[in-house]
């Protein structure tokens, strides 16, 4: 888990203006915690899941490209 500053998450020229929290987990984690539901799309090893709120804020759908700026790292997903 890592907390990132405002503007770290973006898509289609829109940035989320609030700080964001990023969690890393895999299918086993999802299997163990059924309260985490994927409401659209699916977990892929080469992608990321967004909260419903983040997806709405950015206006993205499953399969959309997003940008995640991590301080000290090149960005994009």
KANOR-V520133 format. One record per residue. N is the residue number from 1. RES is the residue in one letter. OMEGA is omega in whole degrees, -180 to 180 (999 if undefined). Layout:
# KANOR-V520133
n=(N N)
res=(RES RES)
omega=(OMEGA OMEGA)
This chain:
# KANOR-V520133
n=(1 2 3 4 5 6 7 8 9 10 11 12 13 14 15 16 17 18 19 20 21 22 23 24 25 26 27 28 29 30 31 32 33 34 35 36 37 38 39 40 41 42 43 44 45 46 47 48 49 50 51 52 53 54 55 56 57 58 59 60 61 62 63 64 65 66 67 68 69 70 71 72 73 74 75 76 77)
res=(X X X X X X X X X X X X X X X X X X X X X X X X X X X X X X X X X X X X X X X X X X X X X X X X X X X X X X X X X X X X X X X X X X X X X X X X X X X X X)
omega=(177 175 -180 -175 175 178 -177 -179 -177 173 176 179 179 177 174 -175 180 172 179 176 -179 176 173 177 -179 -177 179 178 178 179 -178 -178 -177 177 174 -177 173 -174 179 -179 -179 177 178 -177 -179 -176 -178 172 175 172 177 -178 -180 180 178 -180 -178 -178 -178 177 175 -180 179 177 177 176 178 -178 178 -178 179 -178 171 -174 168 175 999)
